[in-house]
């Protein structure tokens, strides 16, 4: 069972690497629509908020850039999910190898 699981982990890690290589431009943060007059919901504009190197940042985004920015944010979320999965699988892989090495 352990050798079979090791092979499964190796295959999944390989697939993750392929998926990571296919990720295009990315950007962290969340995009929200704000209003100059929230009560009447008039004067809409878009705002990107994110934290980078322990600093919180906010940027205004032009309306014609919103679609592309949403795609970049989705790519970043995908990147984070894939790398988290890769780390978890690597930990499991390491533990299983050590377990196999202890067997007589």
Backbone bond lengths (Angstrom), bond angles and torsions (degrees), N, CA, C in turn:
res aa  C-N    CA-C-N  psi(-1)  N-CA   C-N-CA  omega(-1)  CA-C   N-CA-C  phi
1 X - - - 1.464 - - 1.526 110.89 -
2 X 1.320 117.07 -41.47 1.456 120.05 -175.94 1.526 111.88 -64.81
3 X 1.335 117.51 -44.25 1.462 120.28 178.56 1.522 111.21 -63.72
4 X 1.323 115.73 -37.55 1.469 119.92 178.53 1.530 109.48 -64.31
5 X 1.326 116.96 -43.28 1.464 120.93 179.46 1.527 110.66 -65.04
6 X 1.336 117.66 -38.98 1.456 120.93 177.11 1.526 111.18 -59.51
7 X 1.323 116.59 -42.16 1.465 121.04 177.73 1.526 111.33 -64.32
8 X 1.338 116.74 -41.96 1.462 120.76 178.35 1.529 110.60 -60.62
9 X 1.332 115.22 -42.81 1.465 119.97 -179.24 1.526 109.91 -64.62
10 X 1.321 117.67 -45.18 1.467 121.39 179.14 1.528 111.08 -58.65
11 X 1.330 116.33 -43.21 1.468 120.39 -179.93 1.524 111.12 -64.41
12 X 1.326 116.63 -42.98 1.467 119.97 -179.39 1.531 110.47 -66.27
13 X 1.325 117.39 -41.04 1.461 120.47 177.97 1.523 110.19 -61.88
14 X 1.314 116.87 -39.96 1.473 120.12 177.26 1.536 110.74 -61.42
15 X 1.337 116.47 -43.26 1.466 120.22 178.42 1.530 111.03 -63.59
16 X 1.321 116.56 -38.59 1.466 120.77 178.31 1.523 109.91 -62.33
17 X 1.339 117.01 -43.37 1.465 120.64 178.99 1.527 111.30 -60.77
18 X 1.318 116.41 -40.56 1.467 120.60 178.17 1.528 110.01 -64.19
19 X 1.331 116.53 -44.21 1.466 120.19 179.56 1.525 111.41 -64.16
20 X 1.340 116.68 -39.97 1.463 120.18 179.00 1.527 111.27 -63.76
21 X 1.325 116.29 -39.07 1.460 120.21 179.93 1.529 111.51 -64.98
22 X 1.316 117.12 -25.07 1.465 121.16 -177.81 1.531 112.95 -85.79
23 X 1.325 117.21 -10.32 1.468 119.72 -178.55 1.518 109.34 -71.16
24 X 1.324 115.11 131.96 1.463 121.97 -179.04 1.535 109.09 -90.99
25 X 1.302 117.54 -150.97 1.461 122.30 -179.21 1.518 110.85 -55.22
26 X 1.343 115.58 144.28 1.458 119.28 179.79 1.520 109.48 -143.41
27 X 1.322 113.11 159.48 1.458 120.24 -176.75 1.516 108.41 -152.91
28 X 1.344 118.23 131.69 1.462 119.58 177.12 1.524 110.66 -78.31
29 X 1.309 115.61 161.39 1.452 120.11 171.37 1.508 114.15 124.32
30 X 1.313 112.76 -177.35 1.460 119.57 175.67 1.520 108.05 -130.89
31 X 1.311 114.64 141.64 1.457 121.77 -176.87 1.522 108.06 -107.37
32 X 1.304 115.47 127.03 1.465 119.86 179.31 1.519 110.05 -129.67
33 X 1.325 114.64 153.72 1.459 120.30 174.34 1.525 106.80 -97.18
34 X 1.302 115.33 128.20 1.459 122.35 179.59 1.534 107.86 -114.91
35 X 1.324 114.53 164.21 1.466 119.62 179.06 1.517 109.99 -129.89
36 X 1.326 115.90 138.39 1.458 120.04 175.25 1.521 109.65 -66.79
37 X 1.330 115.29 -34.15 1.469 121.51 176.11 1.526 107.06 -123.62
38 X 1.343 117.71 88.60 1.470 120.83 -175.48 1.528 114.26 -62.02
39 X 1.316 117.19 -33.11 1.466 119.85 -179.00 1.518 111.55 -60.70
40 X 1.309 116.71 -44.14 1.470 121.73 -178.40 1.520 112.22 -98.36
41 X 1.295 116.15 1.37 1.471 123.11 -177.50 1.527 111.25 48.30
42 X 1.328 114.56 53.21 1.462 119.19 177.60 1.529 109.20 -121.63
43 X 1.314 114.95 156.80 1.462 119.86 -178.89 1.518 111.82 74.03
44 X 1.340 116.58 46.76 1.466 120.65 -176.64 1.529 111.82 -69.45
45 X 1.325 114.57 142.97 1.466 121.69 173.33 1.527 107.43 -149.73
46 X 1.329 116.48 163.20 1.458 121.58 -178.58 1.521 110.16 -108.65
47 X 1.337 113.32 145.69 1.453 120.03 -176.70 1.529 109.02 -135.42
48 X 1.324 116.86 132.68 1.458 123.30 176.63 1.520 108.07 -105.09
49 X 1.335 116.60 127.70 1.462 121.65 178.10 1.517 108.89 -123.06
50 X 1.325 115.23 135.38 1.470 119.88 178.14 1.521 109.53 -158.92
51 X 1.334 115.55 165.41 1.452 122.15 176.18 1.516 107.74 -118.80
52 X 1.310 116.32 130.05 1.467 122.01 -179.77 1.519 107.94 -140.81
53 X 1.314 116.81 128.22 1.454 123.26 -178.91 1.525 111.45 52.57
54 X 1.324 114.56 48.06 1.457 123.30 175.82 1.539 113.79 65.31
55 X 1.322 117.35 17.10 1.458 121.06 177.67 1.517 109.59 -122.49
56 X 1.309 115.10 131.07 1.456 120.96 176.55 1.522 108.63 -82.85
57 X 1.321 115.40 135.72 1.469 119.86 -177.98 1.524 109.85 -132.59
58 X 1.298 114.18 150.14 1.458 121.33 176.24 1.517 107.89 -135.78
59 X 1.340 115.13 133.77 1.460 120.18 179.50 1.526 109.00 -131.43
60 X 1.298 115.41 144.38 1.454 120.02 173.15 1.521 108.03 -84.90
61 X 1.329 115.66 144.02 1.462 121.37 -175.42 1.521 109.23 -123.47
62 X 1.319 115.62 130.45 1.464 120.53 176.99 1.530 109.47 -67.26
63 X 1.296 115.90 144.74 1.466 122.13 -177.12 1.534 112.15 -55.62
64 X 1.320 117.97 -37.57 1.466 120.04 -177.98 1.534 113.07 -74.96
65 X 1.321 118.32 -7.15 1.470 122.11 178.33 1.534 112.58 -99.98
66 X 1.312 117.50 -6.05 1.464 122.14 -172.87 1.527 112.31 -60.96
67 X 1.325 118.10 -46.44 1.469 121.33 -177.23 1.537 110.75 -59.47
68 X 1.323 116.07 -48.11 1.465 121.25 -179.70 1.525 111.18 -64.16
69 X 1.312 116.57 -40.96 1.461 120.64 179.83 1.529 111.33 -64.83
70 X 1.314 117.35 -38.99 1.473 120.22 176.56 1.528 110.79 -61.11
71 X 1.339 116.66 -39.34 1.453 121.05 178.13 1.533 110.41 -64.89
72 X 1.324 117.04 -42.59 1.463 121.38 179.28 1.526 111.54 -64.57
73 X 1.317 117.06 -39.38 1.467 121.39 177.81 1.527 110.03 -65.10
74 X 1.332 117.23 -42.42 1.468 121.12 177.58 1.529 110.33 -62.67
75 X 1.331 117.34 -39.89 1.467 120.71 177.26 1.524 110.99 -62.09
76 X 1.327 116.78 -40.37 1.460 120.48 179.54 1.534 110.70 -65.24
77 X 1.320 116.76 -42.16 1.472 119.91 178.43 1.524 110.81 -63.30
78 X 1.323 116.82 -39.02 1.463 121.63 176.61 1.527 110.36 -63.98
79 X 1.330 116.53 -43.88 1.463 122.03 177.21 1.526 110.92 -57.83
80 X 1.315 116.88 -47.80 1.471 121.08 -179.74 1.527 111.49 -62.46
81 X 1.325 117.30 -41.92 1.469 120.99 -179.89 1.524 110.64 -65.61
82 X 1.321 117.14 -43.56 1.465 120.50 -179.35 1.527 111.69 -66.03
83 X 1.325 117.54 -42.13 1.463 118.95 179.85 1.526 111.32 -68.32
84 X 1.321 117.50 -35.08 1.470 120.12 176.51 1.527 110.32 -64.62
85 X 1.325 116.63 -41.60 1.468 120.50 178.13 1.529 110.37 -64.85
86 X 1.320 116.79 -41.55 1.464 121.93 179.34 1.530 110.57 -60.03
87 X 1.324 117.52 -45.15 1.465 121.44 179.07 1.533 110.52 -62.68
88 X 1.315 117.18 -45.51 1.465 120.62 179.34 1.527 111.37 -60.50
89 X 1.329 116.53 -44.16 1.462 120.39 178.47 1.524 111.56 -65.94
90 X 1.318 117.45 -37.61 1.463 120.82 178.80 1.524 111.36 -64.95
91 X 1.313 116.93 -38.92 1.469 120.69 176.56 1.521 109.77 -63.17
92 X 1.327 116.67 -47.55 1.469 120.40 178.77 1.529 110.60 -60.95
93 X 1.311 117.26 -42.46 1.464 122.48 179.70 1.530 110.46 -60.32
94 X 1.309 116.26 -45.14 1.461 121.39 179.78 1.527 111.49 -62.90
95 X 1.315 115.99 -44.65 1.479 120.06 179.37 1.524 111.43 -62.17
96 X 1.332 116.68 -42.73 1.462 119.95 179.53 1.532 111.74 -65.54
97 X 1.325 117.47 -39.59 1.476 120.43 177.63 1.513 110.89 -62.81
98 X 1.337 116.97 -42.20 1.465 120.54 178.82 1.519 110.82 -65.39
99 X 1.327 116.32 -38.52 1.468 121.40 177.95 1.521 110.42 -63.09
100 X 1.325 117.14 -42.53 1.466 121.67 177.92 1.527 111.58 -65.24
101 X 1.320 116.42 -37.04 1.468 120.56 -177.96 1.534 111.21 -68.46
102 X 1.311 118.89 -26.70 1.470 122.40 179.45 1.513 112.98 -78.41
103 X 1.309 116.20 -20.14 1.468 118.81 -179.13 1.531 110.33 -69.79
104 X 1.345 115.39 143.17 1.485 118.61 179.39 1.518 111.98 -73.17
